[in-house]
Amino acid sequence: MEAELGRGTMGVVYRARQGQTGKPFAVKVLIDALCADVTFVTRFMREAAIVARLNHPNIVRVYTSGRQDQHIYFVMEYFQGVTAGQMLRDRKRLPWGEVIEIAAQAADALSYAHIEGRLVHRDVKPENMLVDRWRRVKLLDFGLARIEGMDAITRAGTVVGSLYYVSPEQLLGRKLDGRSDVYALGVSMYEMLTGQRPYRGQTLTEMSDAILYGVATPVRQLEPSVPADLERIVTRAMARDLSQRYASASELHMDLRALQATIASQPAAEAAEARRAEAGAPEPHEQREAAPAPPGQRRTLRSSFRPASLEPAPHSEHRAPRSLDPR
């Protein structure tokens, strides 16, 4: 073991190197005091088994697990970065463009976990999103994940995870699915954008009541620079009513990427408009008198002059917004 990388309620993560190659790895070791508790040992080993069968670029990989003397551990890929939670502590709030990128990658990882892994993470929060210098994201800590069809370690109705990010349906003891992770990611986006959590309380009861019945201050009221479309995405992800929330992490991911692509295209459109103005060219919406069409030929409007309410011009290409590759 070379150095301690971090610690949580269940384990401590160290950096280590393979003897022959010197390749760095991360080793998560169960806290000694918990090694005699069957519940924590089972949960720890289950996390290793869960993550070992997941293969996604935004989920930290697990290679092996085992026990040596009194130590229970598993070996993971080493990913050099800091958590979004640490970024928040250092910078108070994050730029909205950075939040879109982090959340889009996290949503993609959750979509994969929900569909391919058939599991609910149950502990999505900024502290479990590891971000490197190129803004690549790895989702961490599947210790509380619940796999469909497997017996629960915790009692039905028990709140697991960080209460600030717990969904209303979990507080009410209802059956959970991927939409609970969507809610937690929505709360995480709210916190990263504004520097504060949407619901707060001094006691467990106050916090629970705030999540179930409170009204969160709108994102743009706290941070006016946030685009209105991004505020709508966060609000929908955090919707208390399941019918109003995103039905899947995949839908949330697609909306974030579509917004990102739209924003990225705006500077190019503004530059083109400036060039037209300099050349004295008409604006795209400006009406011009068209030459009469030959007899018997139907005349159509050029696509660049057609009002938004009209259907696209015949033979025009229809292209979906292009997703941007991470980083």
C-alpha positions as CSV (number, residue, x, y, z in Angstrom):
1,M,0.0,0.0,0.0
2,E,1.4,3.4,-1.0
3,A,-1.1,5.9,0.3
4,E,-4.6,6.4,1.6
5,L,-6.9,7.8,-1.1
6,G,-10.1,8.1,1.0
7,R,-12.3,6.5,3.5
8,G,-16.0,6.1,4.0
9,T,-18.4,4.5,6.6
10,M,-17.5,0.9,5.5
11,G,-14.0,1.0,4.0
12,V,-10.7,2.7,3.4
13,V,-9.3,3.0,-0.2
14,Y,-5.5,2.8,-0.7
15,R,-3.3,3.2,-3.8
16,A,-1.1,0.1,-4.4
17,R,1.1,-1.1,-7.3
18,Q,1.5,-4.5,-8.9
19,G,4.9,-5.9,-8.0
20,Q,6.1,-6.9,-11.5
21,T,4.6,-4.1,-13.7
22,G,4.3,-1.3,-11.2
23,K,0.8,-0.6,-12.5
24,P,-1.2,1.3,-10.0
25,F,-4.5,0.0,-8.5
26,A,-6.9,1.0,-5.9
27,V,-7.6,-1.4,-3.0
28,K,-10.7,-1.0,-0.8
29,V,-10.4,-2.6,2.6
30,L,-13.3,-3.2,5.0
31,I,-12.8,-1.3,8.2
32,D,-11.4,-3.7,10.8
33,A,-14.1,-2.9,13.3
34,L,-16.7,-4.2,10.8
35,C,-15.1,-7.4,9.9
36,A,-16.9,-9.3,12.6
37,D,-20.3,-8.0,11.5
38,V,-21.9,-10.4,9.0
39,T,-24.2,-7.7,7.6
40,F,-21.3,-5.4,6.7
41,V,-19.1,-8.2,5.4
42,T,-21.9,-9.4,3.2
43,R,-22.6,-5.9,1.9
44,F,-18.9,-5.3,1.2
45,M,-18.5,-8.5,-0.7
46,R,-21.7,-8.0,-2.6
47,E,-20.4,-4.6,-3.8
48,A,-17.3,-6.3,-5.2
49,A,-19.5,-8.9,-6.9
50,I,-21.9,-6.3,-8.3
51,V,-19.2,-4.0,-9.8
52,A,-17.1,-6.8,-11.1
53,R,-19.8,-7.7,-13.6
54,L,-20.3,-4.2,-14.8
55,N,-18.3,-2.9,-17.7
56,H,-18.9,0.7,-18.5
57,P,-16.4,3.6,-19.0
58,N,-18.1,5.7,-16.3
59,I,-18.2,3.0,-13.6
60,V,-15.0,2.1,-11.7
61,R,-13.9,-1.5,-12.5
62,V,-13.4,-4.2,-9.9
63,Y,-10.8,-6.9,-10.8
64,T,-10.7,-9.3,-7.8
65,S,-11.6,-9.6,-4.1
66,G,-10.4,-11.7,-1.2
67,R,-9.4,-12.0,2.4
68,Q,-5.9,-11.9,3.8
69,D,-5.6,-12.6,7.5
70,Q,-8.2,-10.4,9.1
71,H,-8.4,-8.0,6.1
72,I,-11.3,-8.2,3.6
73,Y,-10.6,-6.3,0.4
74,F,-11.3,-5.9,-3.3
75,V,-9.0,-4.5,-6.0
76,M,-10.2,-1.8,-8.4
77,E,-8.9,0.2,-11.3
78,Y,-6.9,3.3,-10.2
79,F,-8.6,6.5,-11.4
80,Q,-6.8,9.7,-10.5
81,G,-9.3,12.4,-9.7
82,V,-11.3,14.2,-7.0
83,T,-15.0,13.7,-6.2
84,A,-17.6,16.2,-7.3
85,G,-18.2,16.6,-3.5
86,Q,-14.7,17.8,-3.0
87,M,-14.9,20.1,-6.0
88,L,-18.0,21.7,-4.4
89,R,-16.2,22.1,-1.1
90,D,-13.3,23.8,-2.8
91,R,-15.3,26.0,-5.2
92,K,-18.7,26.4,-3.5
93,R,-20.5,25.8,-6.8
94,L,-19.7,24.5,-10.3
95,P,-20.2,26.2,-13.7
96,W,-23.3,24.9,-15.3
97,G,-21.5,23.6,-18.4
98,E,-19.3,21.4,-16.1
99,V,-22.4,20.2,-14.3
100,I,-24.1,19.1,-17.6
101,E,-21.0,17.1,-18.5
102,I,-20.6,15.4,-15.1
103,A,-24.3,14.6,-14.8
104,A,-24.5,13.3,-18.4
105,Q,-21.8,10.8,-17.8
106,A,-23.3,9.8,-14.4
107,A,-26.7,9.4,-16.1
108,D,-25.2,7.2,-18.8
109,A,-23.5,5.0,-16.1
110,L,-26.8,4.7,-14.2
111,S,-28.7,3.8,-17.3
112,Y,-26.2,1.0,-17.9
113,A,-26.5,-0.2,-14.3
114,H,-30.3,-0.2,-14.4
115,I,-30.6,-2.0,-17.7
116,E,-27.6,-4.3,-17.9
117,G,-26.9,-4.8,-14.2
118,R,-30.6,-4.8,-13.2
119,L,-29.7,-2.8,-10.1
120,V,-30.5,0.4,-8.3
121,H,-27.4,2.3,-6.9
122,R,-29.3,3.9,-4.0
123,D,-26.4,6.2,-3.0
124,V,-26.0,8.6,-5.9
125,K,-24.4,11.9,-4.6
126,P,-21.6,14.2,-5.6
127,E,-19.2,12.4,-3.2
128,N,-19.7,9.2,-5.3
129,M,-18.8,10.8,-8.6
130,L,-15.0,10.8,-9.2
131,V,-13.9,13.4,-11.8
132,D,-10.4,13.7,-13.4
133,R,-8.7,16.7,-14.9
134,W,-10.2,16.0,-18.3
135,R,-13.7,15.8,-16.7
136,R,-14.1,12.1,-17.2
137,V,-16.4,10.7,-14.6
138,K,-16.5,7.4,-12.7
139,L,-19.4,6.4,-10.5
140,L,-18.3,4.9,-7.2
141,D,-19.6,3.0,-4.2
142,F,-22.2,0.4,-5.1
143,G,-22.2,-0.9,-1.5
144,L,-25.9,0.0,-1.1
145,A,-27.0,-1.2,-4.5
146,R,-30.0,-3.4,-4.7
147,I,-30.2,-6.1,-7.4
148,E,-33.6,-7.2,-8.8
149,G,-34.5,-10.6,-7.5
150,M,-32.0,-10.7,-4.7
151,D,-32.9,-10.6,-1.0
152,A,-32.4,-7.2,0.6
153,I,-29.7,-6.8,3.3
154,T,-31.7,-4.0,5.0
155,R,-35.2,-4.3,6.3
156,A,-38.0,-3.2,4.0
157,G,-38.7,0.5,4.4
158,T,-35.3,1.2,5.9
159,V,-33.7,4.4,4.5
160,V,-30.2,3.7,3.1
161,G,-27.8,6.2,1.6
162,S,-27.4,9.9,2.4
163,L,-30.7,11.3,3.5
164,Y,-30.2,14.6,1.6
165,Y,-30.5,12.6,-1.7
166,V,-33.0,10.0,-0.7
167,S,-36.1,9.9,-2.9
168,P,-39.6,10.5,-1.5
169,E,-40.7,7.0,-2.5
170,Q,-37.9,5.5,-0.4
171,L,-38.9,7.5,2.6
172,L,-42.4,6.2,2.2
173,G,-41.1,2.6,2.1
174,R,-42.3,1.9,-1.5
175,K,-40.6,-0.3,-4.0
176,L,-37.6,1.3,-5.7
177,D,-36.5,1.4,-9.3
178,G,-34.0,3.4,-11.3
179,R,-36.1,6.6,-10.9
180,S,-34.9,6.9,-7.4
181,D,-31.3,7.2,-8.7
182,V,-32.6,9.8,-11.2
183,Y,-34.0,11.8,-8.3
184,A,-30.7,11.6,-6.4
185,L,-28.8,12.7,-9.5
186,G,-31.3,15.6,-9.9
187,V,-30.6,16.7,-6.3
188,S,-26.9,16.4,-7.0
189,M,-27.2,18.6,-10.0
190,Y,-29.1,21.2,-8.0
191,E,-26.4,21.2,-5.4
192,M,-23.6,21.5,-7.9
193,L,-25.3,24.4,-9.6
194,T,-26.4,26.4,-6.6
195,G,-23.9,25.4,-3.9
196,Q,-26.8,24.3,-1.6
197,R,-29.1,21.3,-1.2
198,P,-32.8,21.8,-2.2
199,Y,-34.1,20.5,1.1
200,R,-32.7,20.9,4.6
201,G,-33.5,20.1,8.2
202,Q,-31.9,20.0,11.6
203,T,-33.4,16.6,12.5
204,L,-34.3,13.4,10.7
205,T,-38.0,14.3,10.9
206,E,-37.5,17.8,9.6
207,M,-35.4,16.6,6.7
208,S,-37.9,13.9,5.8
209,D,-40.8,16.4,5.9
210,A,-38.8,18.8,3.7
211,I,-38.3,16.0,1.1
212,L,-41.9,14.9,1.2
213,Y,-43.7,18.3,1.4
214,G,-41.2,21.1,1.0
215,V,-40.8,23.5,-1.9
216,A,-37.3,23.9,-3.3
217,T,-36.1,27.4,-4.3
218,P,-35.8,27.5,-8.1
219,V,-32.3,27.0,-9.4
220,R,-32.2,30.2,-11.4
221,Q,-33.3,32.2,-8.4
222,L,-30.1,31.1,-6.7
223,E,-27.9,31.1,-9.8
224,P,-29.3,33.3,-12.6
225,S,-26.6,32.2,-15.1
226,V,-28.1,28.7,-15.3
227,P,-29.9,28.2,-18.7
228,A,-33.7,27.9,-18.3
229,D,-33.6,24.6,-20.1
230,L,-31.1,23.2,-17.6
231,E,-33.3,24.3,-14.7
232,R,-36.2,22.5,-16.3
233,I,-34.2,19.3,-16.6
234,V,-33.1,19.5,-12.9
235,T,-36.7,20.2,-11.8
236,R,-38.0,17.2,-13.8
237,A,-35.3,14.9,-12.4
238,M,-36.2,16.0,-8.9
239,A,-40.0,15.7,-9.4
240,R,-41.7,14.3,-6.3
241,D,-44.4,12.7,-8.4
242,L,-43.0,9.7,-10.3
243,S,-45.3,10.4,-13.2
244,Q,-43.6,13.8,-13.7
245,R,-40.0,12.6,-13.2
246,Y,-37.8,11.2,-16.0
247,A,-38.9,7.6,-16.6
248,S,-35.3,6.5,-16.9
249,A,-31.7,7.6,-16.5
250,S,-31.4,7.1,-20.3
251,E,-34.0,9.9,-20.9
252,L,-32.2,12.2,-18.6
253,H,-28.9,11.5,-20.3
254,M,-30.4,12.2,-23.8
255,D,-31.8,15.5,-22.6
256,L,-28.5,16.6,-21.1
257,R,-26.6,15.7,-24.3
258,A,-29.2,17.4,-26.5
259,L,-29.0,20.6,-24.4
260,Q,-25.2,20.4,-24.6
261,A,-25.3,20.1,-28.4
262,T,-27.8,23.0,-28.6
263,I,-25.6,25.3,-26.5
264,A,-22.5,24.3,-28.4
265,S,-24.1,25.3,-31.7
266,Q,-25.2,28.7,-30.6
267,P,-21.8,30.5,-30.9
268,A,-21.5,29.3,-34.5
269,A,-25.0,30.6,-35.3
270,E,-24.2,34.0,-33.7
271,A,-20.9,34.2,-35.7
272,A,-22.8,33.4,-39.0
273,E,-25.3,36.1,-38.2
274,A,-22.5,38.6,-37.6
275,R,-20.9,37.7,-41.0
276,R,-24.3,38.2,-42.8
277,A,-24.7,41.6,-41.1
278,E,-21.3,42.7,-42.2
279,A,-22.0,41.6,-45.8
280,G,-25.4,43.2,-45.9
281,A,-27.1,39.9,-46.4
282,P,-30.7,39.5,-45.3
283,E,-31.6,37.8,-42.0
284,P,-32.8,34.2,-42.3
285,H,-36.4,35.1,-41.3
286,E,-36.5,38.1,-43.7
287,Q,-39.1,37.7,-46.4
288,R,-37.9,38.2,-50.0
289,E,-39.9,38.2,-53.2
290,A,-39.4,34.9,-55.0
291,A,-39.2,34.5,-58.7
292,P,-42.5,33.1,-60.2
293,A,-42.5,29.4,-60.5
294,P,-42.7,27.9,-64.0
295,P,-46.3,27.0,-65.0
296,G,-47.5,23.8,-63.5
297,Q,-44.6,23.6,-61.0
298,R,-45.4,23.8,-57.3
299,R,-43.2,26.3,-55.5
300,T,-41.8,25.6,-52.0
301,L,-40.1,27.8,-49.6
302,R,-36.3,27.4,-49.1
303,S,-35.7,25.7,-45.8
304,S,-33.8,28.6,-44.3
305,F,-36.8,30.9,-45.0
306,R,-39.5,28.6,-43.8
307,P,-41.3,29.6,-40.6
308,A,-40.7,27.3,-37.6
309,S,-44.3,26.3,-37.6
310,L,-44.1,24.7,-41.1
311,E,-42.9,21.2,-41.9
312,P,-39.3,20.9,-43.2
313,A,-38.8,21.5,-46.9
314,P,-39.1,18.5,-49.1
315,H,-36.0,16.3,-49.4
316,S,-34.4,18.0,-46.4
317,E,-32.3,15.9,-44.2
318,H,-33.5,15.1,-40.7
319,R,-30.8,14.6,-38.2
320,A,-31.0,14.1,-34.5
321,P,-28.8,16.3,-32.3
322,R,-25.3,14.9,-32.3
323,S,-24.2,13.7,-28.9
324,L,-20.8,15.1,-27.9
325,D,-18.2,12.7,-26.8
326,P,-17.2,13.2,-23.2
327,R,-14.4,15.7,-23.0
